[in-house]
């Protein structure tokens, strides 16, 4: 398959210690599943660096916002 978007950034909304912090494990599981799915479709996938730090996901590369703007074709926010 030749994907329309070649490099996709995944960004998870998080509020450590505050409202919504109980959703972090669910968000991490969704991010991981989505990352695997997108890689299986032939896309390169990166996590936004704060998302990577707060989700505990280590198997995907991370980029800061500047890196996402420079290298990614699409950003998905969860």
N, C-alpha and C positions, 0 to 999 in steps of 0.2 A: 504494500500500500504506500502511496506517495502522499503524506499528510500535507494539508493546506498550511498548517502551522508547524514549524520545525523545532522550535525551542519554546517551551511553555514554562512559565513561572507559576508556582502555587503559593498562595499567600493565605495564611490562616489568621482570622481575627482572634485575638486573645486579650484577656484582661487579668493577668496574674494577680491572685490574691483578692480580686474584686468580683464584681458581678460577671458571671459567665465563666469563671475559672473552673467550675465543675464540668464544663464542656470540653476541656482540653483533651482528655483521653479519647472522646468520640471524634473530635476534629482530627487528631493524629491518625486514628484508624482510617478515616475517610481520605485524608491526604495520602496516606500510604497506598491504599487501594487505587485511588485515582492516578497516582504516580506510576504504579505498576501497569495499569490499563493503558495509559498514554505511551509508556515505553514500548509496550507490546504493539502499539499502533505505529511505531517507528519514530516517535518524537523524543527529543532530548528534553529532560525535565529537571528543573532546579527549584529549590525552596528559597523563599525570601529568608534572609539570615536570621531575623528575629523569630520567624516561624520555626525554623530549624532548631533554634536554641530552646524555645518553649515547648516544642512538640516532642523532643527527644529523638526525632528521626535522624539517623546517621547514614542511611544508605543512599541518600540523594545529595548531590552537591548543592551548595547554597550560594546565593548572590545577594549583595546589598541592592538598594533601590537603584543606584546608578548603574550597576551591572545588569539589572533586569532591563532598564531602559535601553541599554546599549546592545544587549545580546538576544533578548527574547522577542518573539513575534506576538505573544499573547500572555496575559496574566489572568489567572483565575483566583478570585477571592472567595474563601469559604468563611 
